[in-house]
Amino acid sequence: MARRNALFLFSIALSAGCANSAGLTVDVRTDYLATEEFGAVRTEISPTPFASDAPFGTPAEVAVAPAFDFLSGARVAEFRELPPGAYWVRVSLLSDTGSVIAQRTTTLQFTSTFSMTSVISRSCEGALCPPNGSPRLTACNGGVCVDPGCTPETPELCGAGECARDADCTSGPPGDCVRAVCEGNACLYGGDDALCGRAEHCSVALLCVPDAQPSCGRRDEPCCGGTCGAGSVCSATGVCVSCGRPNEACCDGACNAGATCASNACRPCGGREEPCCSGSACRDGALCADTSSGQRCQCGARSQICCNGTTCDTGILCIGTGFGPLCLCGTRGTPCCPGRACDDGSTCLDTGYGPLCLCGTRDTPCCAGRVCDDGSLCLDTGFGPLCLCGTSGRPCCAGRACDGGLSCNDTGFGPICQ
């Protein structure tokens, strides 16, 4: 969808002609910097949870302008003629290249026209929700994991939060002209020209500078006295460069979600075989494990937990165990590993359930040490050592059982079917 040059109201009809319909308007409040850190806002709505990160349906996407005050709130979408019911609304702040720099998903239940505000605070950078033991707290508000139904319009779902009024917000960035706003129990921090003197304005570095001074502090601009606006850091060349994202410099020792600060660089973390994020956090259901190269997020490989509780590497099956879902193969009674490998003396045999490692039961290969454990006997055959019993001239099976009306008779060679 083409972006327009100014912020506009996006309207879409999802259920035209519905006699009992409702509408939804979506406002955004954020302390990310419009045009500096994000160039557009995308809003998606779905009657079911979003199945992936890919855009859903026909999203509303609007270009932003620097003069628009997202700290106070900006209208980004309007959806008309919606059937009343439950909806999932996902709001994403997009960079100039279209990548998501911040995102929030909200659940709603309404029967008439409803207005919601999506608060996307910088304090949620680095938060991994839901936390262990609280699977329902999938959203972040003011740096805290909360119920996805939390909005300024539904504060009862937001918990105590970090503020009740603007004066509670005292942990913002340093600067001459910092404006603190409490919205939906979350603190937002931005600049306010009114806090500067005559013939001054508030720079993106939240410093009061003369109106005649060349612009500074924005990305790719000169640093303002060695400082830069949020989301940027002053480089060795005196220019503000992007920070906080994977493979970028750290922002005052911090990185965005999915990265950890090491040697002043943001390294990817939390993904499979990546270093664990702060608090031993991992994505995709992986577990933080001690390895020879330090703590790593692991899942999906043999004998590891299944990724997302369901997925393993090709050729390995996710099997429920007393220790949770594990990726298993190569041992007796489990699928054969890639290359039809079994490593405990069992043999890979084709079955109605696919190739399985089997041994030790009647008509299957003997286990290691020529072991048969169901009363059959390990006998050498043209197909190798097999566990056999129950047929004419063969040992009786467990319980002195024989096939086809044969009798189990004691002989000098033990009980034999005759």
C-alpha positions as CSV (number, residue, x, y, z in Angstrom):
1,M,0.0,0.0,0.0
2,A,1.4,3.4,-0.9
3,R,2.1,5.8,1.9
4,R,0.9,9.4,1.7
5,N,3.0,12.4,2.5
6,A,1.0,13.4,5.7
7,L,-0.7,11.5,8.4
8,F,-4.2,10.5,7.4
9,L,-7.2,8.6,8.7
10,F,-7.4,5.1,7.3
11,S,-10.9,3.6,7.1
12,I,-11.9,0.1,6.1
13,A,-15.2,-1.7,6.0
14,L,-15.0,-5.3,7.0
15,S,-18.6,-6.3,7.0
16,A,-20.6,-4.0,4.7
17,G,-24.3,-4.1,5.1
18,C,-24.3,-5.7,8.5
19,A,-27.4,-4.5,10.4
20,N,-25.9,-4.8,13.8
21,S,-22.4,-3.4,13.3
22,A,-19.9,-1.4,15.3
23,G,-16.8,0.7,14.7
24,L,-13.3,0.9,16.1
25,T,-10.9,3.9,16.2
26,V,-7.3,3.4,17.1
27,D,-5.0,6.1,18.6
28,V,-1.3,5.6,19.4
29,R,0.7,7.2,22.2
30,T,4.4,6.6,22.2
31,D,7.7,8.2,23.2
32,Y,9.5,6.9,20.1
33,L,10.4,9.8,17.8
34,A,8.2,10.2,14.7
35,T,10.3,10.4,11.5
36,E,13.5,9.9,13.5
37,E,12.8,6.4,14.8
38,F,9.7,5.4,12.9
39,G,8.2,6.6,9.6
40,A,4.9,4.8,9.6
41,V,2.3,3.1,11.8
42,R,0.6,-0.2,10.7
43,T,-2.6,-1.3,12.3
44,E,-4.1,-4.8,11.8
45,I,-7.3,-6.3,13.1
46,S,-8.3,-10.0,13.3
47,P,-11.2,-12.0,14.8
48,T,-8.7,-14.6,15.9
49,P,-5.1,-14.5,17.4
50,F,-2.4,-13.5,14.8
51,A,-0.8,-16.7,13.6
52,S,2.5,-15.1,12.5
53,D,4.4,-11.9,12.2
54,A,3.4,-11.4,8.6
55,P,0.9,-8.6,7.9
56,F,-2.7,-9.9,8.2
57,G,-5.5,-9.1,5.8
58,T,-5.6,-5.4,4.6
59,P,-3.8,-3.5,7.3
60,A,-4.1,0.3,7.8
61,E,-0.8,1.9,7.3
62,V,-0.1,5.6,7.7
63,A,2.9,7.8,7.1
64,V,3.9,10.1,9.9
65,A,4.9,13.8,10.1
66,P,7.4,15.3,12.6
67,A,4.9,17.9,13.7
68,F,2.3,15.3,14.9
69,D,2.3,14.9,18.7
70,F,2.5,11.1,19.4
71,L,3.3,11.9,23.0
72,S,-0.3,13.3,23.4
73,G,-1.8,10.8,21.0
74,A,-2.5,10.5,17.3
75,R,-5.3,8.8,15.4
76,V,-3.9,6.1,13.1
77,A,-6.9,4.0,12.0
78,E,-10.6,3.7,11.9
79,F,-12.5,0.4,11.2
80,R,-16.1,0.6,10.3
81,E,-19.0,-1.9,10.1
82,L,-17.5,-4.5,12.3
83,P,-19.6,-7.3,13.7
84,P,-19.7,-7.0,17.5
85,G,-17.5,-9.5,19.2
86,A,-13.9,-10.3,20.2
87,Y,-10.9,-8.8,18.2
88,W,-7.1,-8.8,18.2
89,V,-5.6,-5.4,17.2
90,R,-1.8,-5.3,16.4
91,V,-0.1,-1.8,16.1
92,S,3.4,-1.7,14.8
93,L,5.8,1.3,14.5
94,L,7.8,0.9,11.2
95,S,11.2,2.1,10.3
96,D,11.8,3.8,6.9
97,T,12.7,0.4,5.5
98,G,9.5,-1.2,6.8
99,S,11.0,-3.2,9.6
100,V,9.1,-3.3,13.0
101,I,10.9,-1.3,15.7
102,A,8.1,-1.6,18.3
103,Q,4.8,-3.4,18.4
104,R,1.9,-4.1,20.7
105,T,-1.1,-6.5,20.4
106,T,-4.3,-5.8,22.2
107,T,-7.4,-7.9,22.7
108,L,-10.8,-6.3,22.7
109,Q,-14.5,-7.3,23.2
110,F,-17.1,-4.7,22.2
111,T,-20.7,-4.5,21.1
112,S,-20.8,-0.9,19.9
113,T,-18.5,1.7,18.5
114,F,-15.3,1.7,20.6
115,S,-12.2,3.9,20.8
116,M,-8.9,2.3,22.0
117,T,-5.5,3.7,22.6
118,S,-2.3,1.7,22.0
119,V,0.4,2.8,24.4
120,I,3.9,1.8,23.0
121,S,6.5,2.8,25.6
122,R,10.2,2.8,25.2
123,S,10.4,1.2,28.7
124,C,9.2,-2.1,27.1
125,E,12.4,-2.5,25.1
126,G,14.0,-5.7,26.2
127,A,10.9,-7.1,27.9
128,L,10.2,-10.7,27.0
129,C,6.5,-11.5,27.7
130,P,4.9,-13.7,28.9
131,P,7.2,-14.3,31.9
132,N,7.7,-17.8,33.3
133,G,4.7,-19.0,35.2
134,S,2.3,-16.3,33.8
135,P,1.4,-17.4,30.2
136,R,-1.6,-15.0,30.0
137,L,0.6,-11.9,30.4
138,T,1.6,-11.6,26.8
139,A,1.6,-7.7,26.4
140,C,4.0,-5.1,27.9
141,N,2.9,-1.9,29.5
142,G,5.4,0.5,31.0
143,G,8.1,-2.2,31.1
144,V,5.8,-4.8,32.9
145,C,4.1,-7.8,31.4
146,V,0.3,-7.4,31.5
147,D,-2.9,-8.9,30.2
148,P,-3.3,-8.2,26.5
149,G,-6.6,-6.5,27.2
150,C,-4.8,-3.7,29.1
151,T,-5.5,-0.2,27.6
152,P,-6.1,3.3,29.0
153,E,-9.8,2.5,28.5
154,T,-9.6,-0.7,30.5
155,P,-7.1,0.1,33.4
156,E,-8.5,-2.7,35.5
157,L,-6.5,-5.1,33.3
158,C,-3.2,-3.2,33.6
159,G,-2.3,-3.9,37.2
160,A,-0.6,-1.3,39.4
161,G,1.6,0.0,36.5
162,E,4.4,2.5,37.0
163,C,2.3,5.6,37.4
164,A,-1.1,7.1,38.2
165,R,-0.3,10.7,37.2
166,D,2.4,12.6,35.3
167,A,4.2,13.5,38.6
168,D,4.9,9.8,39.2
169,C,7.2,9.6,36.2
170,T,10.6,10.5,37.5
171,S,12.9,8.0,35.9
172,G,13.1,9.5,32.4
173,P,16.1,10.4,30.4
174,P,18.2,13.5,31.4
175,G,17.8,16.8,29.6
176,D,16.7,20.4,29.9
177,C,13.2,20.0,28.4
178,V,11.9,16.5,29.3
179,R,8.2,16.2,29.4
180,A,6.8,13.3,31.3
181,V,3.3,11.9,30.6
182,C,1.5,9.1,32.4
183,E,-0.9,7.3,30.1
184,G,-2.5,4.0,30.8
185,N,-0.3,3.4,33.9
186,A,2.8,3.7,31.7
187,C,5.3,6.6,31.6
188,L,6.2,8.3,28.3
189,Y,9.0,10.8,28.0
190,G,9.4,13.4,25.2
191,G,10.6,16.9,24.5
192,D,8.6,20.2,25.1
193,D,9.7,23.5,23.6
194,A,7.7,25.3,26.3
195,L,10.3,24.2,28.9
196,C,13.0,26.1,27.0
197,G,13.8,29.9,27.1
198,R,12.9,32.5,24.5
199,A,14.4,31.9,21.1
200,E,15.2,28.3,22.1
201,H,13.7,24.9,21.2
202,C,13.9,21.4,22.5
203,S,16.3,19.2,20.5
204,V,15.8,15.5,19.9
205,A,18.5,15.1,22.6
206,L,16.1,16.8,25.0
207,L,18.4,19.8,25.3
208,C,17.4,23.4,24.9
209,V,19.3,24.9,22.0
210,P,19.1,28.3,20.2
211,D,16.7,28.5,17.3
212,A,19.5,29.6,15.0
213,Q,21.8,26.7,15.9
214,P,22.1,24.1,13.2
215,S,20.1,21.0,13.8
216,C,21.8,18.3,15.8
217,G,21.1,15.1,17.7
218,R,19.0,13.3,15.1
219,R,20.4,10.2,13.4
220,D,23.1,11.1,10.9
221,E,23.3,14.7,12.3
222,P,26.2,16.0,14.5
223,C,25.9,15.2,18.1
224,C,24.5,17.9,20.5
225,G,27.4,18.4,22.9
226,G,28.3,14.7,22.8
227,T,24.7,13.5,23.2
228,C,22.0,12.2,20.7
229,G,18.3,11.6,20.7
230,A,16.7,8.4,21.9
231,G,17.6,5.4,19.7
232,S,20.9,7.0,18.7
233,V,24.4,7.3,20.2
234,C,27.2,9.6,19.5
235,S,29.9,7.9,17.4
236,A,33.6,8.4,17.5
237,T,33.3,10.7,14.5
238,G,30.8,13.0,16.3
239,V,27.8,11.9,14.3
240,C,24.6,10.3,15.8
241,V,24.2,6.7,14.7
242,S,21.4,4.2,15.3
243,C,21.8,2.0,18.4
244,G,20.1,-0.7,20.3
245,R,19.3,-3.1,17.5
246,P,21.2,-6.4,16.9
247,N,24.7,-5.7,15.5
248,E,24.5,-2.0,16.4
249,A,26.2,-0.2,19.3
250,C,24.5,-0.4,22.7
251,C,22.3,2.6,23.8
252,D,23.9,3.5,27.2
253,G,24.5,-0.2,27.9
254,A,21.1,-1.3,26.8
255,C,19.7,-3.1,23.7
256,N,16.3,-3.6,22.2
257,A,14.4,-6.9,22.8
258,G,16.2,-9.8,21.1
259,A,19.7,-8.5,21.8
260,T,22.1,-8.2,24.7
261,C,24.9,-5.7,25.2
262,A,28.4,-7.2,25.1
263,S,31.6,-5.1,24.6
264,N,29.3,-2.1,23.8
265,A,27.7,-4.0,20.9
266,C,24.2,-5.4,20.7
267,R,24.5,-9.1,20.0
268,P,21.4,-11.2,18.9
269,C,20.1,-13.3,21.8
270,G,17.1,-15.5,22.8
271,G,16.9,-17.4,19.5
272,R,17.9,-21.0,19.0
273,E,21.6,-21.5,19.6
274,E,22.0,-17.8,20.4
275,P,23.2,-16.6,23.8
276,C,20.4,-16.4,26.4
277,C,18.9,-12.9,27.0
278,S,18.9,-11.3,30.4
279,G,17.2,-13.4,33.0
280,S,18.0,-16.6,31.0
281,A,15.2,-15.7,28.6
282,C,14.7,-17.5,25.3
283,R,12.2,-17.4,22.4
284,D,10.3,-20.1,20.7
285,G,10.0,-22.3,23.8
286,A,13.8,-22.9,23.9
287,L,15.6,-23.4,27.2
288,C,18.7,-21.6,28.4
289,A,21.4,-24.3,28.8
290,D,25.0,-24.3,29.9
291,T,27.2,-25.2,27.0
292,S,31.0,-25.2,26.3
293,S,30.5,-21.8,24.7
294,G,28.4,-20.3,27.6
295,Q,24.7,-20.2,28.1
296,R,22.8,-20.8,24.9
297,C,19.1,-21.1,24.0
298,Q,18.5,-24.7,22.9
299,C,15.6,-26.7,21.4
300,G,14.7,-29.0,18.5
301,A,17.9,-31.1,18.4
302,R,18.0,-34.7,19.7
303,S,17.4,-35.0,23.4
304,Q,16.5,-31.3,23.7
305,I,13.1,-29.8,24.5
306,C,10.8,-29.4,21.4
307,C,10.8,-25.9,20.0
308,N,7.4,-24.2,20.9
309,G,6.5,-27.6,22.5
310,T,5.9,-29.2,19.1
311,T,8.8,-28.9,16.6
312,C,12.1,-30.9,16.2
313,D,14.8,-31.1,13.6
314,T,14.0,-33.1,10.4
315,G,13.9,-36.8,11.2
316,I,13.4,-36.4,15.0
317,L,10.0,-36.7,16.6
318,C,8.6,-34.6,19.4
319,I,7.4,-37.1,22.1
320,G,5.6,-36.2,25.3
321,T,7.6,-37.5,28.4
322,G,7.5,-37.1,32.1
323,F,10.0,-34.3,31.6
324,G,7.9,-32.5,29.0
325,P,8.0,-32.7,25.2
326,L,11.4,-33.9,24.1
327,C,13.0,-34.5,20.6
328,L,13.8,-38.2,20.6
329,C,15.2,-40.7,18.1
330,G,17.7,-43.6,17.8
331,T,16.7,-45.6,20.9
332,R,14.4,-48.5,21.2
333,G,10.8,-47.7,20.6
334,T,11.6,-44.2,19.1
335,P,11.9,-43.1,15.5
336,C,15.1,-43.9,13.7
337,C,17.5,-40.9,13.6
338,P,18.4,-39.4,10.1
339,G,20.2,-42.0,8.0
340,R,18.1,-44.8,9.7
341,A,20.5,-44.8,12.6
342,C,19.8,-46.6,15.9
343,D,22.5,-46.4,18.5
344,D,21.4,-48.7,21.4
345,G,21.7,-52.1,19.6
346,S,18.2,-51.8,18.1
347,T,17.5,-52.0,14.4
348,C,15.7,-49.5,12.2
349,L,12.6,-51.3,10.8
350,D,9.8,-49.9,8.6
351,T,6.4,-50.0,10.4
352,G,3.0,-48.6,10.0
353,Y,4.1,-45.7,12.1
354,G,7.2,-45.0,10.0
355,P,10.8,-46.2,10.6
356,L,11.3,-47.2,14.3
357,C,14.2,-48.5,16.3
358,L,13.1,-52.0,17.4
359,C,14.6,-55.1,19.0
360,G,14.0,-57.7,21.6
361,T,10.4,-58.7,20.8
362,R,9.2,-61.6,18.7
363,D,10.2,-61.5,15.0
364,T,12.4,-58.5,15.5
365,P,16.3,-58.4,15.7
366,C,17.8,-59.4,19.0
367,C,18.9,-56.4,21.2
368,A,22.6,-55.9,22.1
369,G,24.0,-58.9,23.9
370,R,21.5,-61.2,22.0
371,V,18.8,-60.2,24.4
372,C,15.1,-61.0,23.8
373,D,12.7,-59.8,26.5
374,D,9.3,-61.3,25.7
375,G,10.1,-65.0,26.2
376,S,11.4,-65.5,22.7
377,L,14.8,-66.8,22.0
378,C,17.7,-65.2,20.0
379,L,18.4,-67.5,17.1
380,D,20.8,-67.1,14.2
381,T,18.9,-66.9,10.8
382,G,19.7,-65.9,7.2
383,F,18.5,-62.4,8.2
384,G,20.8,-62.2,11.3
385,P,20.0,-62.9,14.9
386,L,16.2,-62.7,15.4
387,C,14.0,-63.2,18.5
388,L,11.8,-66.2,17.6
389,C,9.2,-68.4,19.3
390,G,5.8,-70.0,18.9
391,T,6.2,-71.8,15.6
392,S,6.9,-75.5,15.0
393,G,10.4,-76.5,16.3
394,R,10.9,-73.1,17.9
395,P,10.9,-72.3,21.7
396,C,7.5,-71.7,23.3
397,C,6.6,-68.1,23.7
398,A,5.9,-66.6,27.1
399,G,3.2,-68.5,29.0
400,R,4.1,-71.6,27.0
401,A,2.1,-70.3,24.0
402,C,2.4,-71.8,20.6
403,D,0.9,-70.8,17.2
404,G,-1.7,-72.7,15.2
405,G,-2.7,-75.4,17.7
406,L,0.8,-76.6,18.4
407,S,1.6,-77.8,21.9
408,C,4.4,-76.7,24.1
409,N,6.3,-79.8,25.1
410,D,9.3,-80.1,27.5
411,T,12.4,-81.5,25.7
412,G,16.0,-81.8,26.4
413,F,16.4,-78.4,24.7
414,G,13.7,-76.7,26.8
415,P,10.0,-76.1,26.1
416,I,9.5,-76.5,22.3
417,C,6.4,-76.0,20.1
418,Q,5.5,-79.3,18.4
